[in-house]
Amino acid sequence: SSIERLKKTAVGQQEIFAQLMNALEECAGKNSPDHTLFVGPPGIGKTHLIKLLNDKLSRTRSISSHYSLVMFPVDNHRITSFILLLIELARHLAEAEKGKLWRELLEKIELEDDNKIICNLVVDALNKSHKKSRKRFLILFENLDAFFDKHRSDRETVEEFTEFLSNCGPVTFIGTACTSVIDRSLLKCKPYNQFNITLIKELSLSQTRKLVCNHLKFDQQTKLLSIFDDLTPKIQALYELAGGNPRLILLMYDLLTDESPKNIKTLFENLLDRVTPYYHERIRSLSQLDRALLATLASLRSGDNTQAKLAKALRITPQQCS
């Protein structure tokens, strides 16, 4: 969805959004970490919330003057370790800040093979930058659960990331995690216990009505708006089929023009057959290393996609690329 549509149609997250904005403003002048993790099933609106937050933060002077914003994309397949996360963070900041500090840091990282030294270099740069500018670093990172899918049994990676979250004062993480992937009991374990957990709930029937109404207004569906009350049976059927899941509700949004509410279930099943996210399921079926190799291969220029350069980009051995 476009950001304009999201701003005009979002429902059910206003209170969460307002609380988070207030918390960020309160923490702006502090040098202590305060991280947030949005948790919920697929399609509940976690990605939309992050997009709205990114837009709002970039346009709110009281926030943007105190934070350097870094937003990682939804598919972070290239980031398979804590060190690669730090390197990617440094690249983002080098592009955004255009400063000498980050350019020199990237040059040092390119020549360094010791992960401990790289970690110290990045953390030192974050602290130096904060001391100079007084701006904190706000990192928006989606699908944090996917990042730790491989590392749940990797004690070193978990400990490294937990230590970074708890001790790197200038950095605030805001992430998302899928409850269909992550066991809720894990939220009490490292590194998730470093976050303030916010559960995103399904929409109520009244919120579903509001969501549909907002989209009709955005799409200037004046005819349907004039008979909106007559759509109540369809919206009720839509709500019960989707279980209050915003993504499923919006997948069926176009079906509201059908004359018979009894056809909604059949149309919904046909729609699911057409829009099943086959690609994402195929990607998820791959190992994390294979996903990272595909993502990195796609990002490299044709002349740079050698086995050696793939291995160097992912900081693994060439044999692991074969």
N, C-alpha and C positions, 0 to 999 in steps of 0.2 A: 504494500500500500504506500501511496505517496505520503510525505510528511504532512501535507496540507489536509489530506483526507483524514489522517490519524488525529490531527489536532481538532478537527471539526466533529469527529464521530466517536472518539474514545469514550467508553463507559465503564464505570466500576473501579477505576484506579485513581480517581481524583484525590482521595484521602491519603493513599499511600504516597502519591506523587508530592502532595503538599508537605507531608511529614519529612520526606527525604530532602526536599529543597530546604526546609527549615534547619534540618540537621547539618547539611552541608554549609549553610551560612554560619551556623554556630561554631563549626569546626574550622572555618576558614583561617583563623589566626592562630590555631593551635599547631603543635608539632607532635601530635600523637595519632596513631592509626585508628580509624573507625570505619570498618568495612561492612558492606551490606550484600546479602545474597538473596535474590528473588527465586523462590522455589515453587514449582507447579507442574502439572502435566503438559504434554505437547499441545500447542494451540491455545493456551490459556491467556496469552498476551504478554509474555515475558519480553520477547523481542520488540514488540510495539512499545512497551514501557521504556526499554533502553533507548529506542530511537527518539521517543518524545523527550526523554531526559537529555539526550545529547543535543537535541535542537534547543531545548529550553536553556540549558547551561551555556551554550555558545552565544545565546542572545541576552543573557542576564548579566548585566555589568557587575553587580555585587558578587557574582560567582566567578565570572571569567577573569576578573581582575585579581582573584586570589587562587585560581586553579589553572594548571596546564592540563588540558583535556586530551586523553588518548583513548580512542575507541577501536578495539580489535574487531575484525569482521566475524560474522556468525560461524563460518567454517574456518576454524583455526587448525587445520590438519597439519600445517607445516611445523607447528609448535608442539614438539613431542617431549620436551624436557624443561625443567626450570631455567636452565642456562639459555636455551633458545628463546624462552619467553623474555628474559632480560635483554638479550641481544635485539629482539624484535622491538622491545620497548625503546631501546636506545636509538634504533633506526627511525621509529616514529617521531621521537623528540628531535632528532637531527634534522628531519624534514620540516617539522613544525616550528621549532625554535630558531633555526638558521644560525645557531651560535657556534663559536669556536670550540667551546667545551665539548659539545656532542660530536662534532666532526673529528676532533682529535681522539675522542674516546673510541669511535668506530674504527679509526686507523689502528689503534692499539689492540682492539679486540681481534681484528683481522690477523694480526701477527701472533696472537696468544693461543696456546693450546691448553693451558691449565684452567679448568673451570672455576676453581676457587679464586684465582686471580681475577678472572673475568667478573665474577660475582662481586668481589670487593671493588673493582674499578667502577662498575655500574652504580653500586650503592654509594660510593664516595661521590660520584658525579651528581647523583640525585640530591645528596646532602649539601654539596657545594652550591648547586643551582638554587636550592631552596634558601640557603643562607644569604645568597646575593639578592635574589628577587623577592623573597618572602612568599613565593607562590608554591602551593602544594601541587601534587600530581594526582589527578583523578583518572583512574583507569577503569574503563568499561569493558568487561570481558564476558562474552556470552558462552554458554555451554561449558562452564567450569567443570561439570561432572564428566564431560567427554575427555577433557584434558587429563583428569585423574583416573580415567578408566583403566589405563595401563599401570598407573603408579600406586594403586591401593596397596600392593604388596612391596612396593619399592620404598623402604623406610627412609632412605637417604633423601630422595626427592621430596617426600612429604615433609620431612624435618626441615629441609632447606627452604621450602616455600612457607612453612609455618613460621620459621624464624624471620623470614623476610616480612611477612605480614605483621608480626608482633613487634619487630624492632625498627623497621624502616619508617620513622616518624613522618616524613613528608608525603608518604604515599597512601592514598585511599583507593581501595578496590570496591567496585560495584559489579557483581556478577550474577549470572543466572544458572540454575541447575534444574534438570528435568526429574520429577519424582517418579516417572515410570522407569527411569534408568538407575537412579540412586536410591538406595535403601535409606529411609528416613532415620534409622538408628545411626547411620554413618554421619549424620549432621552433628552428632555430639562428639565425633572424633576429629583428629587433626586431618587436614587444615580447616575443615568446615567450622570447627568450634571457634575460629577467629572472626567469624562473621555474625552480624546481627541477621537472623533468619526472618524473612518475610514471606509468608505463604500467600500465593495468588489464588483466589477462590473462583469457582465457576460463577457465571452471572445468574442472577435471580430472574424470574419471569418478567418482572417490571423492568429490570435492566435490559433484558432481551428486547422488550418492546421499545425502550429508549434507543438501543443500538440500531434497530431496524429503522426507526423514525429518523435518526440522525443521518443514516445513509440515504434514505429517500430524499431528505432535504438537500444533502450534498449533491445528489444526482438530479435534483430539480424534478423529481417525480410528482408533479403537482396533482395529477389525476389520482394516484394512489394515496397521496396525503389527504386528499379531500374525502376519501372513504376509508381512512385509516382504521376506524373502529370496526369496519367490516372485515378487516384482515385478522382480527383477534383469533379466530379458530386456526388459521394457518400459522400464526406466530406461536400459538399454544402447541401445535403439532411440531413445529420446528424446534421449539425449546425442549420438548420432551425427547425428541430424537437426538438432538445435539447434547443434551445433558448440561446445558449452560456453557458449553465450550465455544468461545467467540469465533475461533477459526472455522469450526463446523457450521456455526450459524451463518457466517458470511459466505461459506461455500454454497449454502442453500438460499442466499439472499435473492438471487435472480428467479428462484422458483416461486416467489410470492405472487407472480402474475398468473400462475396457473389457476384455473377456475375451481377446481375441486381439492379441498384439503386432504381427501382420501388418497390423492395421487402423490402427495409429498413423500411418503415413505419409498415408493417405487422410484420416483425421480431422484431421491437422495441416494439410493443404492446404485442407480446407474451413474450418477455424478461421481460417486466414490470410485467406481470402476475406471472412470476416465481420468481422474486427477490423483490417483494413488501415487505418492511420491516415490516412484520406483528407484530413481537415481539415488535418493538419500538412503533408502534401505540397502541398496547395493554398496554404497560407500560405508555404511555402518557395519556391513558384514565383513569388511576387510580389517586386517590387523591395523593397529595404530601406525606402525611403521610403514605399511603399504599405503595408507591414506596420506601420510606425510610425504612419501616419495612421489605420489601422483601430484599433490599440491605443489611441491617444490619444482618438479619437472615442468609443470604448466607455467610456473613463474619465471623460469630461466629462458634466456635467449637460446635460439637453436644451436649456436656455436658453443654454448656453455653447459649443455646438458650431458656432459660426460660423466662416467661413473665416479671419477675422482672429485669432480666439482659438486656432484650430488652429495657425496660423502662428506665433503668439507662443509657444505651448507647446513647439513643436518648434524654435523659433528659426530659422525659414526664412521666405522671402518668401511673401506670399499667393498669388502666381502659381504657386508650387510645390505649393500645395494644390489647385489646380483640376484 
